[in-house]
Amino acid sequence: MDHNIFDSDNPVSFSYPSPNDSKNHDDKNQTDRKRTTVNLDYVNPLTEETKLEVGAEARLFNTLILFSSTGESIDSRGNFGPAPDTAFDYTRDIYSLYATYGKKLDKWSYQVGVRAENVEVTAQAKETYTENTTKRTSLNPFSNSYTELYPSFYLTYSPSEKKSYQFSYSRRIDRPGIGQVNPIKEWSTPLVSSYGNQKLLPQFTNSFEINHTRRVKKGSITVGVFYRAISNEINRALYVDESDIQSGKVILTHDNFDNTSAYGMELSSNYKPTKWWSFNTSFDLFSQRQKGIAEYLNAPLKDATKENIVRDVNVVDNVAWNFRMYNSLSASKKLTFTVFMFYRGKNKNLQFDMLPMYFMNLGARLNVLKGKGTVNVGLNDVFDTMRFRFNARKPFPTKGEFNWESRTVQLGFNYRFGSGKYRAKSRRQRENDENSGGGGMF
């Protein structure tokens, strides 16, 4: 059983260049978060060739976010005045059961499994605003409950120690992160305001993969092809800001789009060319078709009203690729240096094109205190190149670039007590099932 408590106060100051400095204001966000995980796992090697695993888990999550601001805004009712104080209360309880059965038959092996899951989600944003000098409160509740099954199947053929082939099918879920559902303003610029969408639903993926792994003298190479069918895809969305249409302002949020399909190939390798240098690399190339609703105006900005906002169905075909490389360089038995490189190629969705993004991280690890202690130093985004750049097509033609504190230095120290002989009894590792978008767009 794990129980985690998180509290934070996050004041943010917004400053605008003259002559807009009268809009300068301070926002305050306070977050109280509790997360409890309770699970029980059972593993039984029935024979040398078969193994049964069963388990149960409960994940209880609650976040309360309080927001207040000294700024002014136009609210959804058209009232101009102090920005409303908002409280967002979000709860997500997940109860699941799972079972997997694996068997090895000479050169063949297979594993079949299923996870059953019941989920209860409740969200409520309470907004206090001023209307005709009178304080009023509005409540925007949302709830979602669902029960789903997630089957999986893996079949492996190993004709020799150097070769293996695998076919797999799995169904998985990607739930929206708290930053994607929080309706309180994340940040604002003169033309863009970022909000979460508390009605965001999870996305589901049916994935088929075929992989071939070849072991060589100094490592291994894996080549694979895949097909993925995604429903309720979670993605970034741009909508017209109805409170100020003629200025060209937009709201940046997340939304669920129609069913999406993607297919492509992946290439990965683990290789150790010398005694002091080893690396892991991965490259993926995929084609994806997206379908969903996008907004635009059918009139010039200066004349536009709410009646000019048009929502139509768009279809976009996109080809994208990513590359990652992690290098480990051993200077001595105690000192190791690391180099991580990442490149994401141009990407396209329903409303904007994301331009390439790339960066490099450096690190060092020193073993001390007879191997029980480790000192870690890391420098992220060495060349300060980590940028999110885009060209938007809808709802307005727009070019943009976002910068953030990506160039950081980290220093850490770890000390290991005892021999670690009980490590085998640690809880079964589970994959993260939250959408990688998090609260940001990067």
C-alpha positions, 0 to 999 in steps of 0.5 A, a space after each residue: 500500500 502506498 499513500 502520497 500527499 502533495 501540497 503546493 502554492 504556485 503564484 504567477 505574475 503576468 506582465 504585459 509591455 506598454 501600453 498594456 501594462 494596466 493588464 498586469 496581474 497576479 494569479 495564485 494556484 493552490 493544489 492539495 493532492 492525495 493518491 492511495 494505491 493498494 494491491 495484491 499480486 500472486 505468482 505461481 510457477 505451475 511447472 517449469 514451463 507454465 506460470 500463472 499470475 493474478 492480482 487485484 488493485 485499487 487506485 484512489 486519487 483526489 485533487 483540489 485546486 484553488 485559484 484566485 487572481 487580481 486581474 480582470 476578465 470577461 467571463 462566460 456571461 459577458 460580465 467584465 470584472 475581477 477574474 472569478 475565484 475557482 475551486 476544482 475538485 477532481 476524484 478518480 477511483 480505479 478498481 481492477 482485477 487481472 490474470 495472465 497465463 504463460 506457457 513455453 513449448 520447446 521453441 514456442 512460448 505464449 502469454 494470454 491475459 486480461 484485466 477488468 477495470 471499474 472506474 468512477 470519475 467525478 469533477 466539479 468546478 465551483 466559480 464565484 463571480 460578480 454580477 451587478 455587484 452581487 456575488 454569485 456561484 456557479 457549479 459545473 459538475 461532471 461524472 463518468 463511470 465505465 467498466 472495461 476489459 483489456 485483453 492481451 496476447 503474446 506469441 514468441 518463436 525462437 528458432 535459435 538463441 540468436 533469433 526470435 519472432 513475436 506477434 502481440 495484440 493488446 488493448 490499453 487505455 490512456 486516461 487524461 492527466 490532471 493538467 488536461 482536465 483542470 478547467 482553471 487557466 494554466 497561462 495566458 498571452 495577449 492572444 492565447 489562453 490555455 485551459 483544461 477540459 474537465 469533460 475529457 474522456 480516456 482514449 483506447 488503443 487496440 495495438 497489433 505488433 510483429 517484431 524480430 530480434 537478432 542478437 549479435 556479438 555485442 548487442 541486439 537489434 529489433 525491427 518491428 511493424 505495428 498497426 494501432 486503432 485509437 478511439 476517442 483520441 486525446 489531442 490539443 485543440 484550438 477554439 475561438 475565444 467567444 468572449 473576444 472574437 474580433 481580437 483574434 484570441 483563441 483558447 488552447 485546450 484538449 479534446 477527444 477526436 474521432 477514431 484514429 488509425 496509425 501504422 508504421 515501423 520501429 527500429 531499436 538496438 542495444 550495442 556495446 562497441 567497446 568496453 567503455 561505450 554502450 548505447 541504446 537507440 530507437 527510431 520509429 516512423 508512422 503514418 496516421 489518419 486523424 478525423 475530428 471537428 475544427 473551428 474557423 470563422 466564415 467572416 473577417 475578424 473585424 465583423 465576426 460574431 458568434 454566428 460566424 463560428 463554423 465547426 466542420 469535420 476535418 481529415 488529416 493524413 500525417 507522416 511523422 518520425 522520432 529518434 532517441 539515443 542514450 549513450 553510457 561512457 565508463 571513465 572508470 569503475 566508479 565514474 560513468 558519463 551519459 549523453 541522451 539525444 532526442 529528435 522529433 520530426 515535423 508533425 501535423 494534426 487537425 489544426 496546426 503543424 508542429 515543427 521539429 523539436 530536438 535537444 541533448 542532455 548530459 549526465 555523470 554518475 559517481 559511485 562512492 562509500 564503497 559502492 553504497 552511495 551514488 552522486 548524480 549530476 545532470 544538465 538538461 537541454 545543453 544547447 537550449 534548443 527545446 522549443 515548441 514551434 507551430 504553424 496553425 491553420 484553424 481557427 486563424 492562420 497563426 505562427 507561434 513558439 513557446 519557450 520554458 525552463 528546459 535548461 536545468 541542472 540537477 544534483 542528487 545523492 542516493 544511499 542504499 541500506 542493506 543488501 537488497 535481498 528483498 527486492 524480489 518481493 516488490 510490487 509488480 511493475 505496472 505501466 503508466 496509463 495516463 496520457 503523455 500530454 500531461 498538463 502542457 503541450 510539449 
